[in-house]
Amino acid sequence: MHNSINNLVSIEAELKTKLHNFDKIKIIAVSKTFAPDKILPLINHGHIHFGENKVQEAVEKWTSIKRDFSKIKLHMIGKLQTNKVKFVVPLFDFIHSLDNLKLAKKISEEQIKYKKKLKIFIQINIANEKQKSGIQPNELADFYKICVTELNLDIVGLMCIPPIDNKNNIYFSEMKKLKLKIDVKDLSMGMSQDYLEAVNNDATYIRIGSKIFGSRI
């Protein structure tokens, strides 16, 4: 069995032993920088959720793969510039990084053009970091309302990338409260090093790269 399959199976087994609601968890295999020959074993194994950070790389890699494997769900998890939205809407199924109103408007426009609705997560700047993008928690309710009522976006949940300061549990717990406040279904949070803490705070999508594919070159 391929290494990446072994790794995925062991993560799933670990989650099953620790969670009563494992069925609600979707593991996004973050395949950025990995070539199709590293991704295809997982697809053939039956895994369907994959994440990419860079639009151009995703278009080059996934256009033909998605044609061959129609069940694949592709997640845009990196920062998204408005000028790249026209490439994202036709190829991707999820956007995890909606972080400003200009981007929300652009996604809305492109979805109308392509007659396609993506499932979208609002990115929260949960630790109020100057270098990170995202909606401030106190602005979330208003932003969410505009996205849903004026722009007709399908906002399914919230996403965060907490700072590397070992306080993830605090940030994840805050995200759980925000999710309840605006009453969305999903939380996208947790990566290779902290996914267990994330799922303990109701994460439904976890984004795992190196723990599945190995370290990036």
N, C-alpha and C positions, 0 to 999 in steps of 0.2 A: 504493500500500500504506500502511496506517495506520502512524503513527510507532512505536507500541508493538510492532507486528509486526516492523518493520525493526530495532528495538532488540533484540528477542528473537533474531531470526535472526543478528544480528552477534555476540551473546554466544555462541550455540550454535556458530557458525563458529570463534570464537576458542578455545573449549574443545576443539573437534574437532582443531584444529591442535596444541594443547599436550598433549593426553591420548591415551593409547592405549586407555583404558577409558571413553570418553565415554558409552557406552550405560548405564553405571551411575549417571550423574549425573541427578538430577531438579531442574529449576529451578522453584522456587516463586515465582510472580509475586505479590508482596505488594501486594494491591489495597486495603488500608485507605485510607479517605477518598476513594477513586475511585468514581464512580457507574457503574451498569451499562453506560451507553453507552460508557464507556472500556474496560470489561472484555470486552464482547461481541465486538469485533473479534478479540481473542486467542483466545476460545473458538471462534469460527467458523474461525479459522486452524488449530485442532486442539490448542491447548494445554489441558492438563487440570489442572495443579497450581496452586492459588491459596491465598494465605495472608491471614488476617485477625487483627487484634489485639483487637478489641472485639466482645463477644458480641452485644450488641443490634444494632449496625450490621450484623453478619454475618447475623443472622436476617432483618432487613429486606431486605437485598440478595439473599441467596443462596437463600432458601426457594423462590422461584418459578424462579430460574435453574436450580437443581439438579433441579427437576421437569422442566424442558424439556431439560436436558442431563445424562443419567444417568451419563455417564462422568467427570464432574468429580470431582476429589479435593480436598476442602477441608481446609486445615490451620489449626488454632488455634495461633498462634505467640506470642500475648501472654500476660501473666500471667492465670491462671485462678483466680477465686474459687470456693469450694465451692458457693455458692448459685447459680452460673450453670451448673453442670455439667449440670443437667437440660435446659438449652437446647442445650448443646454436643453431647451424645451423639447425639440424633436427626439433627442437621444435618451435623456434621463427620465426617471420615474419619480424621484424624490429630490428636493433641495433642502439641505439641513442648515443653510447659512444665510437666510434672509435677515439682513441686519440694518436696513434703512428703507425709507419711504420711496426714494427714487428707484431703488431696485425692485421694490414691490410693484410699482407702477409699470416698470418695464416687463416684468414677468407676466403681469396681467395682459398687457398689449400682445406679447408674443403668444400667449396661450390662446387668445382669440384668433390670431392668425393661423395657428396650427390646429385649432379646434381640439385642444388637448389640455387636460388639467393635471398638473403634478400635485403630489402630496408634499406639503411644505412645513418646515419647522422654522420658528422664529429663533434666531440666535440671541441669547441673553448674555450681556457682559456682567456675569454674576459677581465678580470681585471688583468691579469698577476699575479695570486696568486701562490706563491711558493708551497703551500700545495695541490693545485688542478692540476689535469692532464688536458690535452687538447692541441690542436695545437695553436701556437701563431698566431695572425691575419696576421702578415707579412710573415708567412711561409705557409699560407693556399693555395695560388694559386699553388705553386709547389707540395704540398702534394696532393691536389685534382687531379692534372694532373697525378701523378703516380698511384693513386688509380683507376682512370678511364681508362687510356690508357695501363698501364703495368699490372695491377692486375684485370682488368675487373670487378670492383665493381660497383654496382648500387647505386651511391651516390645521394640521393634524396634531402638532405638538410643539415642544420647546427643545432647544439644544444649547449646551454650554461646553466650553473648554476651560476648566478651572486652572488657576495658576499652579505651578509646581511648588507647592509649599506645605504639602502633607496635611492640608485642612480640607481635603476633598469632601469628607463626610459632611462638613458644615455646608459647603456649597451645594452638594447634591440634595441635602435636606431642604435648603432654600428653594431649589428648583422644584422639588416635589410640592412645596406650598404654592408656588406660582402657578403650577399646572392645575392645582385644585381651584385656585382663584379665578382663572379664566375658563376652567372646565374644558380642557382639551384632553385627548385620549393618550397621547404618547410623549415620552421623554427620550431624547437622544443624548446619552452621556455615558461616559466610561470608555476607557481604552485598554490596551494590553496590561497596563500596570494597575488599573483601579476599577476594573469592570465589576468586581464582586461588591465593592462599596456602592457602585452605581445601581446595580440591580436590587440591592437592599433598600434603596430609596426610590423604588418603582421605575427605574429605567426600563424601557421596552425595546429600545434599539441600542446596541453597544457596538462600537467601532473598533475592530481589532485587526491590526496589521502584522506587526513583527511576531506576535505570539502564534500566528497561523503560518505566515510565509517565511519567517526567519528574518534576520537583520537585513536592512537595505544596504546595497553597495554604495 
